[in-house]
């Protein structure tokens, strides 16, 4: 996997000196974790949302219903961040020995549920 930041890497005299050269050899130790790509990972996330409405009893009793409720629930509704990775909420994953290091783990799934509850 190659990140877009590496397009402007060092590739000889007069080129960028911000991103080191790319190589498959491990003699320059460019494979080690460093603060080169360190960025702020602060974020604001709405994780769970439930919006519901129960119809008034004077409406439901006319059709023989005791209670009628309509609802929408959402998980991971939105996130506000300047983080360039997939998900700033990092954690330990199996085999990841560096806590809070982004190894391109999958972002958290977003899901919606729409439903109704009717009691007769």
C-alpha positions in Angstrom: 0.0 0.0 0.0 1.4 3.4 -0.9 0.0 6.6 0.6 -0.5 9.7 -1.6 2.0 11.6 0.6 4.7 9.5 -0.9 4.2 10.9 -4.4 6.4 13.9 -3.5 9.1 11.8 -1.8 12.8 12.3 -2.1 14.0 10.8 -5.4 17.3 12.6 -6.0 19.1 15.9 -5.9 16.8 18.9 -5.8 13.6 16.9 -5.0 11.5 17.0 -1.8 13.3 16.6 1.5 10.1 16.2 3.6 9.3 12.6 2.7 12.3 10.1 2.7 13.1 8.0 -0.3 11.2 4.8 -0.9 13.1 1.6 -1.0 12.4 -2.1 -0.5 15.8 -2.4 1.2 15.8 -2.1 5.0 19.3 -0.6 5.3 18.1 3.0 5.9 15.5 2.0 8.5 12.7 3.9 6.8 10.2 1.2 7.8 10.3 2.2 11.5 7.4 4.1 13.1 8.3 7.7 13.5 6.6 11.1 14.0 6.9 11.9 10.2 3.2 11.3 9.6 2.0 12.2 13.0 -1.2 14.2 13.0 -3.9 15.4 15.3 -6.5 12.7 15.8 -9.1 14.7 17.6 -12.7 14.1 16.5 -16.4 14.5 17.5 -18.6 11.6 16.7 -22.3 11.0 17.2 -22.2 7.3 18.0 -25.9 6.5 18.8 -29.1 8.3 17.9 -32.7 7.4 18.6 -35.6 9.5 17.4 -39.1 8.3 18.1 -42.6 9.5 18.2 -45.6 8.0 20.0 -48.9 8.9 18.4 -51.5 10.4 20.8 -53.9 8.0 22.3 -56.9 9.9 21.0 -55.8 9.1 17.5 -54.8 5.4 18.0 -57.9 4.5 20.0 -60.1 5.3 17.0 -58.6 2.4 15.1 -58.4 0.0 18.0 -54.7 0.5 18.7 -53.6 1.0 22.3 -50.2 2.4 21.4 -48.3 3.2 18.2 -44.7 4.4 18.1 -42.5 5.1 15.1 -38.7 5.3 15.5 -35.4 5.7 13.7 -32.1 4.6 15.2 -28.6 5.2 13.9 -25.1 4.0 14.9 -22.0 6.0 14.0 -24.3 8.7 12.5 -21.5 11.2 11.7 -18.0 12.2 12.6 -16.2 15.6 12.4 -12.4 15.4 12.1 -9.5 16.7 10.2 -7.8 13.3 10.4 -6.8 12.0 7.0 -7.0 8.3 7.9 -10.1 6.1 7.7 -11.1 6.4 11.4 -9.4 8.5 14.1 -10.7 6.2 16.9 -7.8 3.9 17.0 -7.2 1.0 19.3 -5.3 -2.2 19.8 -5.9 -4.8 17.1 -4.6 -8.3 17.0 -0.9 -8.2 16.0 -0.7 -4.4 16.4 1.9 -4.0 19.1 1.8 -0.2 18.9 -1.3 1.2 20.7 -2.9 4.1 18.8 -0.9 3.5 15.6 -3.0 3.6 12.5 -2.5 0.4 10.5 -5.4 1.1 8.2 -8.0 -0.9 10.2 -11.5 -0.8 9.0 -13.7 2.2 10.0 -16.7 1.6 12.2 -19.8 0.6 10.3 -22.7 3.0 10.0 -26.2 1.5 10.3 -29.8 2.7 10.4 -32.9 1.1 11.6 -36.4 2.3 10.9 -39.3 0.7 12.7 -42.7 0.8 14.4 -44.2 -0.7 17.5 -47.9 -1.2 17.6 -49.8 -2.5 20.6 -53.4 -3.7 20.2 
